Structure formats: structure tokens, C-alpha cells
Amino acid sequence: MKKGILSCLLIPVAFMSSSFLTYDTEIQNLVSSKWISPINDTCSDRLCFISESKVMYYSCEHHLDLELGYKILDGKIEIEAYSSSQGEPKSKLILMEEDGVLTQLSSQQNKFPRNFIKVPEGSCD
């Protein structure tokens, strides 16, 4: 009887531990990765994840580098950047990774590029 209770208690603990590992793995996969979003033939916006909480965003159109904070919540990457000066939640840059592409959520309404493609073995310079 005690073995049955103990095994029932260990299953939720193992599940909780694995969900923390998934979060850490997501963070580790982003750190030091470079992503581009082509604007036209000669211009691309870039994201370079420089740490577990900071990303460099380069806007080709404005020739501007910004160091921004980010966090991962529920499998989404929330970058602290807004396209509206009022900082409206719908204008925040929120991305999801699908098949090696960071895609902006369709519910977001801002002027940021919608898709970022990972640069294989790309370095943040």
C-alpha cells in the first residue's frame, strides 16, 4: 500500500521536474542564436539573443540597434518592444517558434517583421 502511494506521489514530482527542464532547454537554445527577417534584397532586421534575458534587435529600416529584455512565457517569446508610443499590449513583439522560424502571433498589431529565420551557426556581432 505504501509503495502505491509513494509511486503516485513521485509521478507529479517527475512531471513538474520535466517541465522545468523544458523551460531551461528553451532558454539555452535561444542564447547566442541569431535570427534574421529580410525586409528587401539588401536589408534585414536581426535578433541576437545575448543572454537569458537580453536580446539585441537591429532595425534595418531605421539603422538602429536596441538592447531589449525578453522572457519566455507559455512557449512564447515576449520581447519588450512596442510599435505604439503608448505601449499598447497588442503592439508588443511576441513570437512563437515553429519549424525553425520565429513567427509573430496573428493577434499582434504592430509594424515589426512577422517572421525571423534562424541563421545556422550565426554569431551575434
Solvent accessible surface area in square Angstrom, and as a share of the most:
residue,aa,sasa,rsa
1,M,192,0.86
2,K,173,0.73
3,K,173,0.73
4,G,39,0.38
5,I,90,0.45
6,L,103,0.51
7,S,55,0.35
8,C,88,0.52
9,L,110,0.55
10,L,99,0.49
11,I,121,0.62
12,P,67,0.42
13,V,85,0.49
14,A,63,0.49
15,F,144,0.60
16,M,109,0.49
17,S,54,0.35
18,S,53,0.34
19,S,55,0.36
20,F,136,0.57
21,L,117,0.58
22,T,75,0.44
23,Y,100,0.38
24,D,76,0.39
25,T,73,0.42
26,E,57,0.26
27,I,12,0.06
28,Q,115,0.51
29,N,91,0.47
30,L,7,0.03
31,V,41,0.24
32,S,76,0.49
33,S,8,0.05
34,K,30,0.13
35,W,3,0.01
36,I,51,0.26
37,S,6,0.04
38,P,80,0.50
39,I,81,0.41
40,N,87,0.44
41,D,152,0.79
42,T,130,0.76
43,C,19,0.11
44,S,32,0.21
45,D,6,0.03
46,R,77,0.28
47,L,0,0.00
48,C,11,0.07
49,F,0,0.00
50,I,74,0.37
51,S,41,0.26
52,E,103,0.46
53,S,59,0.38
54,K,83,0.35
55,V,0,0.00
56,M,55,0.25
57,Y,10,0.04
58,Y,39,0.15
59,S,10,0.06
60,C,14,0.09
61,E,128,0.57
62,H,124,0.55
63,H,146,0.65
64,L,84,0.42
65,D,85,0.44
66,L,67,0.33
67,E,101,0.45
68,L,27,0.13
69,G,11,0.10
70,Y,9,0.03
71,K,92,0.39
72,I,10,0.05
73,L,82,0.41
74,D,136,0.70
75,G,37,0.35
76,K,62,0.26
77,I,8,0.04
78,E,30,0.13
79,I,0,0.00
80,E,96,0.43
81,A,10,0.08
82,Y,94,0.36
83,S,45,0.29
84,S,28,0.18
85,S,113,0.73
86,Q,139,0.62
87,G,30,0.28
88,E,87,0.39
89,P,111,0.70
90,K,116,0.49
91,S,3,0.02
92,K,28,0.12
93,L,0,0.00
94,I,20,0.10
95,L,0,0.00
96,M,64,0.29
97,E,92,0.41
98,E,110,0.49
99,D,152,0.79
100,G,32,0.31
101,V,43,0.24
102,L,0,0.00
103,T,49,0.29
104,Q,9,0.04
105,L,38,0.19
106,S,122,0.78
107,S,68,0.44
108,Q,16,0.07
109,Q,119,0.53
110,N,13,0.07
111,K,190,0.80
112,F,29,0.12
113,P,20,0.13
114,R,112,0.41
115,N,71,0.36
116,F,0,0.00
117,I,87,0.44
118,K,83,0.35
119,V,40,0.23
120,P,113,0.71
121,E,181,0.81
122,G,18,0.17
123,S,76,0.49
124,C,47,0.28
125,D,157,0.82
